[in-house]
């Protein structure tokens, strides 16, 4: 197998490295130690991720492209929550709310790293988040392992511990286009997802506690369908956001295959495996079309889809949602895998 390390710049006074992994079976990845960003992901020569050409490009408004998200993925209402009878106030970075960990979340950190050059090459990233960073309680130590398996998957293993009860809910914010990052929109990609329920949003994209059936809605992907069907619908939740930006409740429990995404031009298929209860489908509805992306070209709205495995957004504020709380006696341990065929 193959691992190549290269110094690619500086962020916050720290050296940032580009790590290239190659399983020599058709799957290659380039990952930055800044933000744990998956910069490129090639399957049989096709780069299936949107992104930037340089490290500096990720300092701009990239919409968290390819980055590790934490402490908390997605939104927390009014940037506050109660835990063990105490109220915690977080940084507001999405209107009045907290999004993806705050103003300087895990996506803006330079991570320590270790390389494992075996049959299945791995990059192990580690980070310490201090007590009350961004308003979150507890000193948290996290580790994320990216592995390219011999079955042509990129496996992401998240681990964490804390010295005080806190919130920890991580994900990766990769923007997928299985036709290639610069090869048109995802309208005719076909998504199949084992999900019978979804959580509708308020106008500021915040789940408000309801869990509704997907039957008869654009969120019913159980038998597979294109995104275009949803984009062209008059369903209020789609019209409200100009596309998908919703949490879907995944059927089943434990580590399982939950869905498949298929590119319409390349026929590349990506199977999705996770042990988590939900996935945020985001179709790049507010992507910044003015910024220069890979190969000097701008990205377009609906040019990609994010499939962010997670507990439910704003779950800390609803007892009937899966809990994002990590207790000091517990270990955070979850895995998500994207397999290419």
N, C-alpha and C positions, 0 to 999 in steps of 0.2 A: 504494500500500500504506500501512499505518498502523503507527506505533509511538508508544506513550504511556509516558512515564516519570513515576513518582510516588514521592516519599519516603514510606516506610511505617513507619519505626521505626529503632531503634538496636540493634545487637548487638556486644558486646565493644568498646563505645566507638566503633563505626564506623556511619556512616549506611547504611541498607539501603533499596534501591529496588525497587519493583515495576515490571516492564517488561511492557507488553501489546503483543503482536504480532498483526497481523490481515492475512491474505493476501487478504481481501475476496472469497474464493471459498467460504467456509463454515467455515474453520478459524481459530480464535483461541486464543491461549495467554497466560497470565499467569505470569511467571517471576520469582522473587525472587533478588536478588544474594546473599542469605544461603543458603548451601548449594547454590546453583544450582537451587533447588527449583522444579519445574513445579507451580505451585499450582492452576491451572485449565487445562483443555484442552477447548475447546468445539468440537464438530463439528455443524453445522446446529442450533446452539442447545442441544445436549445436552452437559453437562459430564461427561466420561467418566473423571474422576480423583477418587479419594478424597483428602481433605486437611483443612486447617483454614481458618477464615475470616480469621485474623489472623496476622501475623508471630509474635506472642507464643505463639500456639498451637503453633508448630513448635519452641519451646524445650522442650516437654514430650516425653514418651515417644511419639513418633509412628511408630516403626518405620521411620524413614528415608523417610517418604512424599515421593515426587517428587524426592528429593535426588540430587545427584551423589555417587558413591561412589569413595573413593580413600584412600591410595594403592592399596590392594588390595581388590578386590571379593570378598565372601564370606569364608571362614574359612581360617585357618592353624593347623595342629595345634600345641597346646602353646605358641602364640605365639612360635615360634622357627624359624629356618631357617639353613642353611649356604649361603654364597655366596663363591666364590673362596677356599675353605679357612677362612673365618672364620664364627664363629657369631654370629648377631644375635638378640637377645631383644626382643620387642615388648611393648607394653602389652596386658594381658589384660582384655578387656571382654566376653567371652562365656564365663563359667566360667573354664576354664584356657586358653582359646583367644583368638586375635585375630580380630575380626569387622569387616569393612568399614573397615579402616584404623586402628581403635583408638578410644580414648576421645574424641579430638577429630580426627576424620577430615575429609575435604573437605566432608562434609555439614554441618559445624559452622563453616565458614569464611565470612567475608565476602569475596566475590570482586570484583576490579576488573572493569570492563565497558566495552564499546564498542558503539554501536548502528549498524546498517547498514540504512538505510531505502531499499531498492530494491524491484524487482518481487517479489522473494522476501525479506521482511524477516528480519533476523538479529540475534541478541544474541550477542556474543563475550565470554566470561568468561575471566579469567586469574588465575593464582594461583602463588605461589612457596612450596614446601614445603622447609624447611631441612634440612640434613644431620642425621640422627639424630632427626628429628621422629617421635614415636611409636615410635622404635627403628629406623626404616628408614634405611639408608645413602643418601648422596648428596643434593645440593641439586637438587631437581626443579622445573622450570618447566612448567606445564601450561596448555593453552588448550582451551576447549570452546565450540563454536559451535552454537547452536540456530538452525535455519532453518525457516520455514514455506514450503514449496514451493508452486508454482502447481498441483501435482497433489494438494494437500491432504494432505501428509505433514509430520510434524515430524522433521527430520533432525538427528541429534546427531553432530557430528564432534569426536573427541577427539585431542589432540596433546600431546606431551611430550618433554622432553629432560632429561638428567641429567649431572652432572659426575663421577659415580661409578656403577659398576654397582649396580643396585638392582632392586626390584620395582615395577612399575607396571601395574596392571590396573584400569581404570575401567569404571563402568556407571552407569545411571540406575535408581532404585528406584521408578518410578511404579506406583501401584496402580490398575489399570484395572477399570472396570465400564461396559461399552458400553451398558447400559440407562440409565445415568445414575448419578451417585455415590450417590444416595439411593433407588435404585429396586430394592431387593431384592438377593438373593444371586446369585452367578455359577453356581449349580448347572447351569443349562440353557444357559449359554454353550457354544458349540461351538469347540473348538480343533483346528486341523489343523496338524501340525508334522512337517517332514521330518527325522525323527530315528530311527535304527535301534538306538541304544544309549543306556544311561544309566549313571550312577555311583551305586550304592547307598551308604547312609550308616550310620555307627555310631549308637547311640542319642542322641549329642550332635550329630547332624546333620553329621557329618564324613565326606566320602568317604575310603575306606580303601584305594583303589588298584584295585579291581575295576572292569571295564567290562563290563556285561552287555547281552544283547539285550533289546529291549523286547517281543519276541514273547510274547503270552499274558499280558501284565502291564497294569496301569492306565497305564503310561507309553507305550503304543503309540497315538499320536495321528496316525499316518500317513494314515489314511482319515477322520479327523475324528470326534470324539465329545465328549460333554458331560463336565463335571467331576463331575457327580453319579455317573456310572458308577464313577469312582475313589473318591469319597467313601464310597459304599455298599459297596465291595468289602471283603473280609477279607484283602487282601494285606498282608503284614507291614510293608512299608515305608510304606504309607499309614496303617495303624493306629498305627504308632510315632509319627507326627507329627500325627495328626489331619487329614491332607490331604497336599497336595503341598509339599515343600520340597527339591527335587532338581535336580541338574544333568543335563540331557539333551544328548547328543552330537549336534550338527547334521550332517546329511549334506552332502557337497560342500565346495568350497573357494572362496575369493574372495568378492567381494560378490555376494549372491544372495538371492532370496526364500526364506525358510525356513519361513514359516507364515502362518496366518490365524486371527484370533479373531473370532467373530461373536456379537453380542448377540441374545438370543432374543426380546426385547420390541421393540426398535427396528430390528432387522435391520441395524444398523450393523456394518460389517466393517472390521477393521484388519489390514492386511498387514504382515508383519515382514520387514525386510531387514537383513542384517548381513554383515560379513566375518569375524566371530569364530567359534570352533569350538563354543561351547556356549551354553546358555541355562538359567538357574535359573528353574524354575517354583515360585512361592510363592503359596499360596492364602490367606494371611492367617490362619494357624492359631492364632496367639497374639496377635492384634491386641488392644489394650487397649480393651475395650468400655465402660469407664467414662468415658473422655475424650470431651469434646464435640467433634464434628467440624463440617463445613460445615452451615450453616443450623440450628445448634444441636442437631443430632441425633448420637447416638453411632454409630460404625461397628460392624459385626458380623463375627464370624468367617465366612469364606467369602463375604464381600461383594465381594471384589475378587481380582484375580490380578496378580502381578508377573511380568514376562517380561524378566529381567535378562540381557542378552547379555554374555558373559564368556569368559575362559579357564576351565579347570576349577578348582573350589575346591580348596585345599590343593595346587595344582599344583606349587608350589616343592619339595614333598617327594616327588614321584614323577617319575622321569625319562621315563616313558612317557606322561605327561600333557603337553598343550601348556604351554610355559614362560611364566611371567609376568615373566621377567627382561628388564629394559631395560639394555642396555650403554651406556656413556658415548659410544660411537661411533655409536649408532643413534638413530633418531627413533621415538617412539611415535606411531602414526597409524592410527586405526580409526574406522569409521562404522557407526552403527545408525540405522534409519529406520522409523517407524511411519506407514503410509499409510492414510487413511480413505476408504472408498467406500460 
